[in-house]
Amino acid sequence: MEQFKEKLLKNKVVSVWGAGYLGYTEIMRLQSNGFKVNVFDYTDTGFNEKIKKNEYPGREQVYSWSGKDYVHPIDISKINIAEIDSMFTSNIHIMAFPLADREGNNMLKEIVDFFVNYKGKLENSLIIFLSAWVPGTIDKSFIKILHNSNIKCSIASAFRNDWTIEEFLSDNKKRMLAATDEESLRRIKFFYELLGIKYKILPTIKEAEIYENAKNSFQFITTVFINQLALAYPDTNVRVMTEYLLEDVELNESHLSIGAGGYKMPFSLQNIIDGSVGPAFLTLLRETQNTSLSMILTYAEVIKKIGCKSVTMLGLSIKGNQKNIDLSPAVILAEYLSKLGVGVFVDDPFYDEKSLYEILPSCKVADILKDGLKSEALFVMADHSKYKYITQDNINRLGIYNARIIIDNIPLFIKFKFSSSTIYHAVGDGKMGLI
């Protein structure tokens, strides 16, 4: 790390690969912080010729990069229009180009050979990707190739999500950083702190690729839903309510879970479908219904697949410290498990034995803190106070430590240690594929 810092601060040179919108704005940022810039553009943009003619950026670029028909100038005289050799005089390489062209061709394949051929000059270097493509692309098309060539350098991502220079200059946007290892993460954090860029951290570059695509997909889905609403209610002014919808939706209440509980959301969804003159247009809502139920059934099938004969459900309520089982995923899950021949124990302090048998006649009542775990598997479904006070000692003493599988919907037990043979899975933690 110290050698990396020393070279960066001594030379203050950064190499930018690509001279389109991403490259230009990165040059702006770097120059404003006192860095010299090497630039190499291997596309057909004619960058070198435009520089010579003082036509960079061109009018067409200005119109597409700025909402104000104006771009903040850079000092072209202080840009080194580099050949490949001089690009590797820097220990920071910013990959400022889209990883795929409009036809979906992998553009990394055109550039990775440069890095393999100059592997001797990559020691103490940091390579930063600004553009995301298919999750896993950077690993498959770049990192593995460098690894197979025995190249040791730091690789990180800091994907850009701005579309105009005005957005780029805004203080509201944070970069989502990820790296291949801790040393790489330390390097990119140091560099971005030098540039005054705010950031958040994701564990891996692949997760950052998923995040970037998911964020854009989220926006796309929202737009499509509003459009479907307008088609399903053709005589209603949907436009007038759209602004309020986007303001009032509480996205912070959305969370990973085994299905969605409570009558309000699914009934509202069904109400929209039932009240429309064009229900066939509302495909997203119908798919939402199906997905919520399939999430529950999938987890039941997992228990059946691994051969567990019995499970314990901690909580039936849709929310902690409430007596509410309206469309409760836990109840649906317990019912389906019973139909699959799996014995179900239920622990919920808000329901006495008589009430529980009325709700789930085929299930057995349990009190895990009194009697311990009597099943092979455990579902943690509600964060009742009774469960919040469970300690590591309780985990060890009550048999939870040796459970065959624990599926935590909250996740309430994520901080505890379990037997090496125990599968602990918090919903959405990436371990579903291992079960």
N, C-alpha and C positions, 0 to 999 in steps of 0.2 A: 504493500500500500504506500509506503513512504517513497519508494523509487518512482511509483506512478505519479504521486503528487509532485515530486521534485521535477520530473521531466515536464509535466503539464504546466506548472507555474513558471518554470524557467523559459520554456519556448513560447508558451501561450499561442500554440498553433493547433487548429482543429481541422480535420479533413471532412468535407461534406460531399457525399456521393449522391448526386442528383441536383438539378438546377431548376426544377419546377417550383410550384407554390411552396412545398415543404422546404425545399432547399433555400429558396430566397428568404423566407421568414426566419429560418435558422441562422442564415448569414446576418440578418438584421440583429437578432438577439446576440450573436457572438460578437459582432463589431461593437455594439453598444456596451459590451462588457470588456472591451480591450483585447479581444482575441483576433489574431490573424487567421485567414481562412484559405485552405486549399479546396478547390472545387473541381470535380470531375463529373462530366455528364456524358454517359455512354448511349443515351437515347438519340432519336432522330430530331430533337428539338432545335438543332442548329445553334446551340448555346454559344459555342466559340465564335461563330460568325456574327451573331447578334451583339456580343460584347465588343468585337472589333468595330462594328458600325454604330456603337452606342444605341442599340435598339433592344436592350435588355433592361427591364421587361418590356415586351411589345404591348401595343394598345389592346390587343385581344386578351393578353394575360392580365393586364390591369383591370379590364372590365370583369373578368371572372374571379379575380382575387380580392377585389374590394367592393364594398357596397357604396363607396363614395367616389368612385371613378378616380381614385388616387392611391398610390402606394408610397409608403414611407421609403425614402431613398436609402440605398446602401452606397458605400464608397467603393466603386468598381476598381479604382486604382490600387486598392489594398487587397484585392482578390488575386490569388495565384491560380490562374487557369492551368491546372496541373496535368502533367502526364502521370502515368501510373507510378513511376518511381518516386516522384515527389509527394504523392499522396501518403506514402508510408514514412514520411519524416515526422508525422504527428503520432501521438499515442491515443488520440480520440478519433474514432471513425463514426460519423453519423450517416446512417443509411436513410437518405431523404428521398425515397422514391417508392411508388406503389409496388408491392411484391408481385402483382399480377397486372397484365395489361387488360384492356377491355374485352379481349377474347378469352381471358382466363389463363393465359400462358404464364408459367412461372418465370418471373424475371430474375429471381435469385440465381438460377442456373447460369445466367450470363455473367454473373459477377463473382461467384464463389471461387472460381478458378484463380482470380487475381490474388485472393487472400491465401490460397494454397501455395501459389508460386512465390509469394513474398512472406512465407511463414517465419523466416529468420528475423523479420523486422516487426513481428507482432508481440514480442515480449513486453509485458507491462502495459499492454494496450487494452482499450475498452471499445467495443463495437456496440453502437446503440441503434436499435430499429425504431422507426417512427410510424411505420404503417403495418397494419395487421391484415392477414388474409385468412385462409382456412386454418382453424386451430391445429397446431402441430407442424405447420409449414416451416417455421424457423428452425425447429428442432431437426426435422427430416432433411430439409434442403440446405441447411447451413451448419448448424452446430455439430451434427453427426459427421458431416464431411470433414470439418476442421478437426474433430476428435480423431477420426480414422487416419488423418494425416499427421497425427501427433502434434497438433498446434495447441499451445497453451496460451489462452488469452481470456479476457473477461467479455461476456456477452450479456446484454441487457435490452429491455424494451421500455420505451416511453411513448406509447402510442398517442398520436395527435388526434383530437376530435374537434378541431376548429375548421371552419369552411371559408372564413374571410380573414383578412389581416386585422380587422377590427376585433374579431373574436380572439385571434391569437394574442393580441396585446391586452386583452381583458385580464384583470386580476382575479376574476371569479373562477377561472378554469384551473383545475389541478391535473397534473400528469399522473397517470397510474403507472408506477414503476414496478418492474419485475426483473429478475436476473437468474443466471444459472447456478450461482452459489453465493455464499455470504461475502466473499471478497469482491465479487462483481457488483453486488448490491452496495457495498461500502463505497466503491469507486463512483458509481453513477449518482449516489446521494451526495457525495462530496462535490462532484462536477455541477450538479443541478443547484446545489446551495450556492456555489460560486456565481451561477447565473441568476440567482434570486427566484428560481422557479419552485412553486409550491407542489407538493406531491403526496400521494398515498402509495401504499405498498401492497402488492399481491405476491403470493408465494412463488409462483412459477410463470415463465413466459407463456406457456400454453394456457394457463388460467387467464392471463392478461389478454390473450388472443380471443378466448371465449367471451370474456367480459366486454371487450370492445365490440364484437359482433352482436352480443346479446343486448347491449345498450341500444345500438342502432335498431335491432329487431324489435325491441320494446316500443320504441317510438313509431316504427312502421306498423306494428300491430294496433297500436292506439289509433293511428290515422285510419287504418282499414276498418276498425270497429265503428268509428264515427261515420265513415262512408257507408258501411252496411246499415247503420241506424237510419241514415237519410234515405236509403233505398227502401227499407222496410216500412218507413213512415213518410211516404211521398207527399202527403198533405200537411206535414208539420214542419215548422221552421226550426230545423235542427241546428242551423248555424248560430242562432241567437243563444242557444244554451251551451254550445261547445266551449266557449271561453270559461264559463262558470264550471263546467265539468272538469276541465283541466286544472282549475284553481282549487276545487273542493275535494277531489279524490285524495284520500289519505294513503299514499303509497307506503308510508312507514308501517302501516298496519298489515301489509302483505308480508308473508314469511313462509319459509319452507315448512311443510307439514304433510302428514299422511292424510290427504283429503282436506276439504274445507268444511268447517262445522257451522252450526247456527242456521236458522231458517231464513234470515234476512237476505243474505247474498244469493243463495240458490233460488229463492222465491222471487226476488227481484229480477233475476235473470229469466226465469220462466214467465214472469209477468210481461217483460218486454217482448218475448216471443209470442205470447198469447194475444197481446194487444195490437200486434202489427198486421198490416194488410199484405205484407210480403215476408212471412216468416222464413221462407227458403233462402232469403238473402243473409240471414243471421247465422252463418256457418260457424263463426268464432264462438258464439254463445253455446251452440249445441256441442261443439267440440270441447268447450270448457266443462260442460256437464259430464261428458264422457270421460275426460281426463281425470277429473276429481274422483270419480268412482273407481276408475282403473288403478289409481294410485293406491287405494285401500286394498283392492283385490290382489294387486301385485305383491304387497307385503304379506298377505295371507298365503299366497302361493309360495313365497320364499320359505316360510315356516314349514309348509308341507314338503317342499322340495328337499330341505336338509334333514327331514325325518324327525322333527320335534313332535313328541306325543302330547305335550302340554305347554300352555303359556299362562302367564299372569299379566293382567292389564292393570296398571297403576292409573286409576282415574278413568271415568267415563264422560265427565263433563267437557264441554267444548272450551271452557276457560277455567283457569285455576281459581279455587275458592268460590266457585259458583255451583249451584244445583241446577244445571241446565244441560239436557241431553238432546235438544232439538237438532235432528239430523247429525247427531254426533258420529264422527268417523270411528271412534272407539267402539261404539255400539254396533255399527255396521261390520266392523272388523271382527268383533267377538262372535257375531251371528254367523259370519261366513266361515270363520275358523271352526266353529262347532259343526257346520254342515260338511266340512272337509274331514271330520273325525278327530279333530284336535281338541283335547280337554282344555277348557278355559276357566281360570280363576280370576275373579274380579275383586279389586280393592278400591273402594271409593268411600271416604269418610262421610260424604253427604247423603249416602243412601244406606238405609238399614237393610238387614238381611231379607226381610219381606219384600221391600221395594225392588231390590236387586233381582230377586227371583221372578217378580212380575215383569221386569224389563227383559231379562235374559233367563228364561226358565231352564235352559240347558246348561247354564254355567254354575260354578261353585263360588261361594263367597270366601274371600281370603282377607286376612289381616297380616300383612307382611311384617310389620314391626313387632307384632306379638308372636307370630308362629314361624316367621322366616319364609324363604322362597320355597314353594312346594312344586315348582315346575322347572322344565328345562330352559324355557325362554321367558324373556321379560320385555313387555312394551311399556315405556314410560310415556303416558298420553296426556296427562294434565299436571300442571305445576301447583298442586295443592300445598298449603303450608306444611301439612303432614310429611310430605316428601322432601320439601326444601331443607328440613332439618336433619335429613339422613347424612351421616358422617362416614368417613372411610372405615371406622370401627364397625358401624352398622353393616356396611358392605361386606366386610370380612366375616362378621359373626352370624349374619342372617342367611348366608348361603348365596348371596347375590354375586360375590366374588367369583364363584365357580360356575355361574350360569353358562349354558352353552352359547346363547346369543342374547344380547341386549340391544333392542332397537329403541332409540331415545328420540322422541318427537319434539322435545322442548328446546335444546337438550339440557337435562338437569344433572346428569351423571357424568358429564364430559370431563370433569376434573379428577375423577376417581381412577384408581388403578384396579385392574382385574387380572384374573389368571391368564397365563400365556395362551391357554386353550380357549378362552372366551372371545367371542367376536363381539366387539362393541361398535355399533353403527349409529351415529347421529345423522338424522335425515339430511341428505345433501352433502355429506362429507367426502364423497368420492369413493367410498368403500362398498357401495352396492354391488359393483361388479365382482367383488371378491367373495361374496356370500354364495 
